[in-house]
Amino acid sequence: MEDRVTYGEIRAWFLGSYYNYCRAKLSHQSPWAEGESEVGYAYSELENSFDLPVEKLMLEILALILSADRSSEKVKKYHLDMIRGLLKEIELSSVLNDLPSDEAAELKKDLRVLGLY
């Protein structure tokens, strides 16, 4: 597989943005606004950062996993639609076969948690 960002790297960047946002909220003592989320912030920081469909798929999966079913139906539908669109674009089984086994297993597990595999 061509040079790509790993699932672990994307997760680390996502969680780094998530953490920085929460820390800034605390340091500025900013109250949470309706619909505001650390997941939304982290996603917006990364959403245009990837070129490969598999990287984009990983980002969408992480956004749903980290929202832990706390996002609105509209947000959940957005990410599920993005995932479904990416799955039409790529052959998931061949992508999973191209990934290192531990990374493929982790991605499969997350897809299963979301009911997508």
DSSP file (Angstrom, degrees, kcal/mol; ACC not computed):
  #  RESIDUE AA STRUCTURE BP1 BP2  ACC     N-H-->O    O-->H-N    N-H-->O    O-->H-N    TCO  KAPPA ALPHA  PHI   PSI    X-CA   Y-CA   Z-CA
    1    1 A M              0   0    0      0, 0.0     3,-0.2     0, 0.0    94,-0.0   0.000 360.0 360.0 360.0 141.0    0.0    0.0    0.0
    2    2 A E        -     0   0    0      1,-0.2     0, 0.0     0, 0.0     0, 0.0  -0.061 360.0 -62.6 -60.8 167.5    1.3    3.5   -0.8
    3    3 A D  S    S+     0   0    0      1,-0.0     2,-0.3     0, 0.0    -1,-0.2  -0.290  74.4 157.9 -54.1 130.4    2.5    5.8    1.9
    4    4 A R        -     0   0    0     -3,-0.2     2,-0.4    47,-0.0    46,-0.0  -0.959  46.0 -98.0-150.4 166.1   -0.4    6.5    4.2
    5    5 A V        -     0   0    0     -2,-0.3     2,-0.1     1,-0.1    47,-0.0  -0.721  45.2-122.2 -86.5 137.8   -1.1    7.6    7.7
    6    6 A T     >  -     0   0    0     -2,-0.4     4,-2.4     1,-0.1     5,-0.2  -0.337  17.3-113.9 -79.4 162.9   -1.9    4.7   10.1
    7    7 A Y  H  > S+     0   0    0      1,-0.2     4,-2.5     2,-0.2     5,-0.2   0.895 119.0  53.0 -59.8 -41.3   -5.1    4.3   12.1
    8    8 A G  H  > S+     0   0    0      2,-0.2     4,-2.4     1,-0.2    -1,-0.2   0.882 108.5  49.2 -63.3 -39.3   -3.1    4.9   15.3
    9    9 A E  H  > S+     0   0    0      2,-0.2     4,-2.5     1,-0.2     5,-0.2   0.925 111.5  48.3 -66.8 -44.2   -1.6    8.1   14.0
   10   10 A I  H  X S+     0   0    0     -4,-2.4     4,-2.7     1,-0.2    -2,-0.2   0.925 112.9  49.1 -61.7 -43.0   -5.0    9.5   12.9
   11   11 A R  H  X S+     0   0    0     -4,-2.5     4,-3.0     1,-0.2     5,-0.2   0.910 110.3  50.7 -62.2 -42.4   -6.4    8.5   16.4
   12   12 A A  H  X S+     0   0    0     -4,-2.4     4,-2.0     2,-0.2    -2,-0.2   0.910 112.8  45.6 -63.5 -42.2   -3.5   10.2   18.1
   13   13 A W  H  X S+     0   0    0     -4,-2.5     4,-2.2     2,-0.2    -2,-0.2   0.912 113.8  49.9 -65.8 -41.7   -4.0   13.4   16.2
   14   14 A F  H  X S+     0   0    0     -4,-2.7     4,-2.5     1,-0.2    -2,-0.2   0.947 113.2  45.2 -60.8 -49.5   -7.7   13.3   16.8
   15   15 A L  H  X S+     0   0    0     -4,-3.0     4,-2.7     1,-0.2    -1,-0.2   0.830 109.4  56.7 -66.6 -31.0   -7.3   12.7   20.5
   16   16 A G  H  X S+     0   0    0     -4,-2.0     4,-2.5    -5,-0.2    -1,-0.2   0.923 110.5  43.3 -64.3 -44.2   -4.6   15.5   20.6
   17   17 A S  H  X S+     0   0    0     -4,-2.2     4,-2.3     2,-0.2    -2,-0.2   0.902 113.3  52.6 -66.0 -41.4   -7.1   18.0   19.1
   18   18 A Y  H  X S+     0   0    0     -4,-2.5     4,-2.2     2,-0.2    -2,-0.2   0.938 112.3  45.4 -57.1 -50.2   -9.8   16.7   21.4
   19   19 A Y  H  X S+     0   0    0     -4,-2.7     4,-2.7     1,-0.2     5,-0.2   0.925 111.7  51.0 -61.4 -48.2   -7.6   17.2   24.5
   20   20 A N  H  X S+     0   0    0     -4,-2.5     4,-2.3     1,-0.2    -1,-0.2   0.880 110.2  50.4 -60.4 -38.6   -6.4   20.6   23.4
   21   21 A Y  H  X S+     0   0    0     -4,-2.3     4,-2.3     2,-0.2    -1,-0.2   0.934 112.2  46.0 -65.6 -46.4  -10.0   21.8   22.9
   22   22 A C  H  X S+     0   0    0     -4,-2.2     4,-2.2     1,-0.2    -2,-0.2   0.901 112.4  51.1 -64.1 -40.4  -11.1   20.5   26.3
   23   23 A R  H  X S+     0   0    0     -4,-2.7     4,-2.8     1,-0.2    -1,-0.2   0.908 110.3  49.3 -63.6 -41.7   -8.0   22.1   28.0
   24   24 A A  H  X S+     0   0    0     -4,-2.3     4,-2.2    -5,-0.2     6,-0.2   0.895 108.5  53.5 -64.6 -39.6   -8.7   25.4   26.3
   25   25 A K  H  <>S+     0   0    0     -4,-2.3     5,-2.2     1,-0.2     4,-0.4   0.926 113.7  43.1 -59.6 -44.0  -12.4   25.3   27.5
   26   26 A L  H ><5S+     0   0    0     -4,-2.2     3,-0.7     3,-0.2    -2,-0.2   0.918 113.2  50.2 -68.5 -43.9  -11.2   24.7   31.0
   27   27 A S  H 3<5S+     0   0    0     -4,-2.8    -1,-0.2     1,-0.3    -2,-0.2   0.828 118.2  39.1 -68.5 -29.7   -8.4   27.4   31.0
   28   28 A H  T 3<5S-     0   0    0     -4,-2.2    -1,-0.3    -5,-0.2    -2,-0.2   0.438 104.0-131.7 -94.4  -0.6  -10.8   30.0   29.6
   29   29 A Q  T < 5 +     0   0    0     -3,-0.7    -3,-0.2    -4,-0.4    -4,-0.1   0.890  44.3 171.9  49.0  44.5  -13.6   28.7   31.8
   30   30 A S      < -     0   0    0     -5,-2.2    -1,-0.2    -6,-0.2    -2,-0.1  -0.705  29.8-129.6 -85.6 126.7  -15.9   28.8   28.7
   31   31 A P        -     0   0    0      0, 0.0     2,-0.4     0, 0.0    -1,-0.0  -0.412  30.6-102.0 -70.4 153.9  -19.3   27.2   29.2
   32   32 A W        -     0   0    0     -2,-0.1     2,-0.2     1,-0.0     3,-0.1  -0.618  35.0-141.0 -78.3 131.9  -20.4   24.6   26.6
   33   33 A A    >   -     0   0    0     -2,-0.4     3,-2.0     1,-0.1     2,-0.1  -0.531  36.3 -79.6 -87.0 158.6  -22.8   25.9   24.0
   34   34 A E  T 3  S+     0   0    0      1,-0.3    -1,-0.1    -2,-0.2     3,-0.1  -0.380 118.5   8.1 -56.7 127.0  -25.7   23.9   22.7
   35   35 A G  T 3  S+     0   0    0      1,-0.3    -1,-0.3    -2,-0.1     2,-0.2   0.377  94.5 135.1  82.0  -4.9  -24.4   21.5   20.1
   36   36 A E    <   +     0   0    0     -3,-2.0     2,-0.3     4,-0.0    -1,-0.3  -0.546  28.9 173.7 -76.9 140.3  -20.7   22.2   20.8
   37   37 A S     >  -     0   0    0     -2,-0.2     4,-1.9     1,-0.1     5,-0.1  -0.999  43.7-137.1-150.7 148.3  -18.4   19.2   21.0
   38   38 A E  H  > S+     0   0    0     -2,-0.3     4,-2.5     2,-0.2     5,-0.2   0.819 110.4  55.6 -67.8 -31.7  -14.8   18.3   21.4
   39   39 A V  H  > S+     0   0    0      2,-0.2     4,-2.8     1,-0.2     5,-0.2   0.921 106.3  50.4 -66.3 -43.9  -15.3   15.6   18.8
   40   40 A G  H  > S+     0   0    0      2,-0.2     4,-2.4     1,-0.2    -2,-0.2   0.899 111.7  48.2 -60.8 -41.5  -16.7   18.1   16.3
   41   41 A Y  H  X S+     0   0    0     -4,-1.9     4,-1.7     2,-0.2    -2,-0.2   0.956 113.0  46.6 -63.6 -50.3  -13.7   20.4   16.9
   42   42 A A  H  X S+     0   0    0     -4,-2.5     4,-1.0     1,-0.2    -2,-0.2   0.905 112.9  50.4 -60.6 -41.9  -11.2   17.5   16.5
   43   43 A Y  H >X S+     0   0    0     -4,-2.8     4,-2.2     1,-0.2     3,-0.9   0.929 108.7  51.5 -61.2 -45.3  -12.9   16.3   13.4
   44   44 A S  H 3< S+     0   0    0     -4,-2.4     4,-0.3     1,-0.3    -1,-0.2   0.809 105.7  56.5 -64.8 -28.3  -12.9   19.8   11.8
   45   45 A E  H 3< S+     0   0    0     -4,-1.7    -1,-0.3     1,-0.2    -2,-0.2   0.786 121.7  26.2 -69.8 -26.9   -9.2   20.1   12.5
   46   46 A L  H X< S+     0   0    0     -4,-1.0     3,-2.5    -3,-0.9     4,-0.3   0.580  88.7 100.4-112.3 -13.4   -8.5   16.9   10.5
   47   47 A E  T 3< S+     0   0    0     -4,-2.2     3,-0.3     1,-0.3    -3,-0.1   0.722  92.9  35.9 -59.5 -26.5  -11.3   16.5    7.9
   48   48 A N  T 3  S+     0   0    0     -4,-0.3    -1,-0.3     1,-0.1    -2,-0.1   0.103  94.7  92.4-108.7  22.8   -9.4   17.9    4.9
   49   49 A S  S <  S+     0   0    0     -3,-2.5     2,-0.4     7,-0.0    -1,-0.1   0.549  72.9  69.7 -92.8  -8.7   -6.0   16.4    6.0
   50   50 A F        -     0   0    0     -4,-0.3   -46,-0.0    -3,-0.3    -4,-0.0  -0.876  44.1-177.4-122.9 146.1   -6.1   13.1    4.1
   51   51 A D        +     0   0    0     -2,-0.4    -1,-0.1     5,-0.0   -47,-0.0   0.762  64.4  80.5-103.4 -37.2   -6.0   12.1    0.4
   52   52 A L  S  > S-     0   0    0      1,-0.1     4,-2.2     4,-0.0     3,-0.5  -0.527  75.4-133.4 -80.7 137.9   -6.4    8.4    0.5
   53   53 A P  H  > S+     0   0    0      0, 0.0     4,-2.7     0, 0.0     5,-0.2   0.862 107.1  56.3 -55.2 -37.2   -9.9    6.9    0.9
   54   54 A V  H  > S+     0   0    0      2,-0.2     4,-2.2     1,-0.2     5,-0.1   0.882 107.5  48.5 -65.2 -36.5   -8.7    4.5    3.6
   55   55 A E  H  > S+     0   0    0     -3,-0.5     4,-2.2     2,-0.2    -1,-0.2   0.912 112.0  48.8 -67.4 -42.1   -7.4    7.4    5.7
   56   56 A K  H  X S+     0   0    0     -4,-2.2     4,-2.2     1,-0.2    -2,-0.2   0.898 110.4  52.0 -63.2 -40.5  -10.7    9.3    5.2
   57   57 A L  H  X S+     0   0    0     -4,-2.7     4,-2.5    -5,-0.2    -2,-0.2   0.923 108.3  51.0 -60.6 -45.3  -12.6    6.2    6.2
   58   58 A M  H  X S+     0   0    0     -4,-2.2     4,-2.5     1,-0.2    -2,-0.2   0.902 109.2  50.8 -60.3 -42.3  -10.5    5.9    9.4
   59   59 A L  H  X S+     0   0    0     -4,-2.2     4,-2.3     2,-0.2    -1,-0.2   0.927 110.7  48.4 -62.1 -45.2  -11.2    9.5   10.3
   60   60 A E  H  X S+     0   0    0     -4,-2.2     4,-1.8     2,-0.2    -2,-0.2   0.905 111.5  49.9 -62.9 -41.6  -15.0    9.0    9.9
   61   61 A I  H  X S+     0   0    0     -4,-2.5     4,-2.7     1,-0.2    -1,-0.2   0.928 110.8  49.7 -62.3 -45.3  -14.9    5.8   12.0
   62   62 A L  H  X S+     0   0    0     -4,-2.5     4,-3.0     1,-0.2     5,-0.3   0.895 106.2  56.0 -61.3 -40.4  -13.0    7.6   14.7
   63   63 A A  H  X S+     0   0    0     -4,-2.3     4,-1.0     1,-0.2    -1,-0.2   0.908 112.7  41.8 -59.5 -41.7  -15.4   10.5   14.8
   64   64 A L  H  X>S+     0   0    0     -4,-1.8     4,-0.9     2,-0.2     5,-0.7   0.909 115.0  49.4 -72.8 -42.0  -18.3    8.1   15.4
   65   65 A I  H ><5S+     0   0    0     -4,-2.7     3,-0.9     1,-0.2    -2,-0.2   0.940 112.9  47.1 -61.5 -46.6  -16.5    5.9   17.9
   66   66 A L  H 3<5S+     0   0    0     -4,-3.0    -1,-0.2     1,-0.3    -2,-0.2   0.701 105.4  58.2 -74.3 -18.4  -15.3    9.0   19.9
   67   67 A S  H ><5S-     0   0    0     -4,-1.0     3,-2.1    -5,-0.3    -1,-0.3   0.697  91.6-155.5 -79.8 -16.8  -18.8   10.5   20.0
   68   68 A A  T <<5 -     0   0    0     -3,-0.9    -3,-0.1    -4,-0.9    -2,-0.1   0.831  65.8 -56.9  48.4  41.8  -19.9    7.3   21.6
   69   69 A D  T 3 <S+     0   0    0     -5,-0.7    -1,-0.3     1,-0.1    -4,-0.1   0.744 115.5 113.4  64.4  26.0  -23.5    7.8   20.4
   70   70 A R    <   +     0   0    0     -3,-2.1    -2,-0.1     2,-0.1     2,-0.1   0.456  50.5  95.8-102.3  -3.6  -23.7   11.2   22.1
   71   71 A S  S    S-     0   0    0      1,-0.1   -34,-0.0    -7,-0.1    -7,-0.0  -0.377  85.6 -90.3 -83.2 165.6  -23.9   13.2   18.8
   72   72 A S     >  -     0   0    0      1,-0.1     4,-2.6   -37,-0.1     5,-0.2  -0.251  35.9-110.2 -67.0 161.3  -27.2   14.4   17.2
   73   73 A E  H  > S+     0   0    0      1,-0.2     4,-2.8     2,-0.2     5,-0.2   0.864 120.2  56.5 -60.2 -35.7  -28.9   12.1   14.7
   74   74 A K  H  > S+     0   0    0      2,-0.2     4,-2.0     1,-0.2    -1,-0.2   0.922 109.9  43.6 -63.4 -44.6  -27.9   14.6   12.0
   75   75 A V  H  > S+     0   0    0      2,-0.2     4,-2.2     1,-0.2     5,-0.2   0.918 114.1  50.2 -67.1 -44.1  -24.2   14.4   12.9
   76   76 A K  H  X S+     0   0    0     -4,-2.6     4,-2.6     1,-0.2    -2,-0.2   0.929 111.0  49.3 -59.7 -45.5  -24.4   10.6   13.2
   77   77 A K  H  X S+     0   0    0     -4,-2.8     4,-2.9     1,-0.2     5,-0.2   0.889 107.5  55.7 -61.2 -40.4  -26.1   10.4    9.8
   78   78 A Y  H  X S+     0   0    0     -4,-2.0     4,-2.2     2,-0.2    -1,-0.2   0.952 111.9  41.6 -56.7 -51.7  -23.4   12.7    8.2
   79   79 A H  H  X S+     0   0    0     -4,-2.2     4,-2.5     2,-0.2    -2,-0.2   0.896 114.8  50.7 -67.4 -40.0  -20.6   10.4    9.3
   80   80 A L  H  X S+     0   0    0     -4,-2.6     4,-2.8    -5,-0.2    -1,-0.2   0.909 110.7  49.7 -63.4 -40.8  -22.4    7.2    8.4
   81   81 A D  H  X S+     0   0    0     -4,-2.9     4,-2.4     2,-0.2    -2,-0.2   0.899 110.5  50.2 -63.5 -40.1  -23.2    8.6    5.0
   82   82 A M  H  X S+     0   0    0     -4,-2.2     4,-2.3    -5,-0.2    -2,-0.2   0.927 112.0  47.9 -62.6 -44.2  -19.5    9.5    4.5
   83   83 A I  H  X S+     0   0    0     -4,-2.5     4,-2.6     2,-0.2    -2,-0.2   0.937 111.6  49.1 -62.4 -47.2  -18.5    6.0    5.6
   84   84 A R  H  X S+     0   0    0     -4,-2.8     4,-1.3     1,-0.2    -1,-0.2   0.895 111.1  50.6 -61.2 -39.8  -21.0    4.4    3.2
   85   85 A G  H  X S+     0   0    0     -4,-2.4     4,-1.1     1,-0.2    -1,-0.2   0.909 111.7  47.3 -63.1 -42.6  -19.8    6.6    0.3
   86   86 A L  H  X S+     0   0    0     -4,-2.3     4,-1.8     1,-0.2    -2,-0.2   0.876 108.0  55.6 -66.8 -37.4  -16.2    5.7    1.0
   87   87 A L  H  < S+     0   0    0     -4,-2.6     5,-0.3     1,-0.2    -1,-0.2   0.783 106.0  51.9 -67.6 -25.3  -17.0    2.0    1.2
   88   88 A K  H  < S+     0   0    0     -4,-1.3    -1,-0.2    -3,-0.2    -2,-0.2   0.798 110.5  50.0 -74.3 -29.0  -18.6    2.2   -2.3
   89   89 A E  H  < S+     0   0    0     -4,-1.1     2,-0.3    -3,-0.2    -2,-0.2   0.785 115.2  40.5 -80.3 -29.8  -15.3    3.8   -3.5
   90   90 A I  S  < S-     0   0    0     -4,-1.8     2,-1.0   -37,-0.1     3,-0.1  -0.818  80.7-118.2-120.7 158.2  -13.0    1.2   -2.1
   91   91 A E     >  -     0   0    0     -2,-0.3     4,-2.3     1,-0.2     3,-0.5  -0.842  27.9-160.7 -94.3 102.1  -13.0   -2.6   -1.8
   92   92 A L  H  > S+     0   0    0     -2,-1.0     4,-3.0    -5,-0.3     5,-0.2   0.873  84.6  54.4 -56.0 -43.7  -12.9   -3.0    2.0
   93   93 A S  H  > S+     0   0    0      1,-0.2     4,-1.8     2,-0.2    -1,-0.2   0.891 111.3  44.6 -62.3 -38.4  -11.7   -6.6    2.0
   94   94 A S  H  > S+     0   0    0     -3,-0.5     4,-1.5     2,-0.2    -1,-0.2   0.876 112.7  51.7 -73.7 -34.9   -8.7   -5.8   -0.1
   95   95 A V  H  X S+     0   0    0     -4,-2.3     4,-1.0     2,-0.2     3,-0.3   0.941 110.9  48.1 -62.6 -45.9   -7.9   -2.6    1.9
   96   96 A L  H  < S+     0   0    0     -4,-3.0     3,-0.4     1,-0.2    -2,-0.2   0.871 109.6  52.9 -63.4 -36.4   -8.1   -4.7    5.1
   97   97 A N  H  < S+     0   0    0     -4,-1.8    -1,-0.2    -5,-0.2    -2,-0.2   0.809 107.5  52.6 -66.9 -29.5   -5.8   -7.3    3.5
   98   98 A D  H  < S+     0   0    0     -4,-1.5    -1,-0.2    -3,-0.3    -2,-0.2   0.690  95.5  85.3 -80.0 -18.7   -3.3   -4.6    2.7
   99   99 A L  S  < S-     0   0    0     -4,-1.0   -93,-0.0    -3,-0.4     5,-0.0  -0.479  96.6 -92.2 -80.3 152.5   -3.1   -3.3    6.2
  100  100 A P     >  -     0   0    0      0, 0.0     4,-2.6     0, 0.0     3,-0.4  -0.365  45.2-111.1 -56.5 146.8   -0.8   -4.8    8.9
  101  101 A S  H  > S+     0   0    0      1,-0.2     4,-2.4     2,-0.2     5,-0.2   0.839 115.1  50.1 -57.4 -39.7   -2.8   -7.4   10.7
  102  102 A D  H  > S+     0   0    0      2,-0.2     4,-1.8     1,-0.2    -1,-0.2   0.895 113.4  46.3 -67.2 -37.9   -3.0   -5.5   14.0
  103  103 A E  H  > S+     0   0    0     -3,-0.4     4,-2.3     2,-0.2    -2,-0.2   0.905 112.9  49.5 -69.5 -41.9   -4.3   -2.4   12.3
  104  104 A A  H  X S+     0   0    0     -4,-2.6     4,-2.7     1,-0.2    -2,-0.2   0.906 110.2  51.4 -62.6 -42.0   -6.8   -4.4   10.2
  105  105 A A  H  X S+     0   0    0     -4,-2.4     4,-2.3    -5,-0.2    -1,-0.2   0.900 110.7  48.2 -63.0 -40.9   -8.1   -6.1   13.3
  106  106 A E  H  X S+     0   0    0     -4,-1.8     4,-2.1     2,-0.2    -1,-0.2   0.911 112.5  47.8 -66.3 -42.7   -8.6   -2.8   15.1
  107  107 A L  H  X S+     0   0    0     -4,-2.3     4,-2.5     2,-0.2    -2,-0.2   0.916 112.0  50.0 -65.2 -43.3  -10.4   -1.3   12.2
  108  108 A K  H  X S+     0   0    0     -4,-2.7     4,-2.5     1,-0.2    -2,-0.2   0.915 109.3  52.3 -60.1 -43.2  -12.6   -4.3   11.8
  109  109 A K  H  X S+     0   0    0     -4,-2.3     4,-2.3     1,-0.2    -1,-0.2   0.919 111.0  46.6 -60.4 -44.4  -13.4   -4.2   15.5
  110  110 A D  H  X S+     0   0    0     -4,-2.1     4,-1.6     2,-0.2    -1,-0.2   0.893 111.3  51.5 -66.9 -39.1  -14.4   -0.5   15.3
  111  111 A L  H  <>S+     0   0    0     -4,-2.5     5,-3.4     1,-0.2     6,-0.6   0.893 110.4  49.8 -62.6 -39.0  -16.5   -1.2   12.2
  112  112 A R  H ><5S+     0   0    0     -4,-2.5     3,-1.6     4,-0.2    -2,-0.2   0.919 106.4  54.5 -65.1 -43.8  -18.3   -4.0   14.1
  113  113 A V  H 3<5S+     0   0    0     -4,-2.3    -1,-0.2     1,-0.3    -2,-0.2   0.861 111.1  46.8 -56.8 -36.2  -19.0   -1.8   17.1
  114  114 A L  T 3<5S-     0   0    0     -4,-1.6    -1,-0.3    -5,-0.2    -2,-0.2   0.463 117.1-115.9 -85.7  -1.7  -20.6    0.6   14.6
  115  115 A G  T < 5S+     0   0    0     -3,-1.6    -3,-0.2    -4,-0.2    -2,-0.1   0.772  85.5 114.4  74.2  26.3  -22.6   -2.2   13.0
  116  116 A L      <       0   0    0     -5,-3.4    -4,-0.2    -6,-0.2    -5,-0.1   0.341 360.0 360.0-111.4   4.5  -20.8   -1.7    9.7
  117  117 A Y              0   0    0     -6,-0.6    -5,-0.2    -5,-0.1    -1,-0.1   0.326 360.0 360.0-143.2 360.0  -18.9   -4.9    9.3
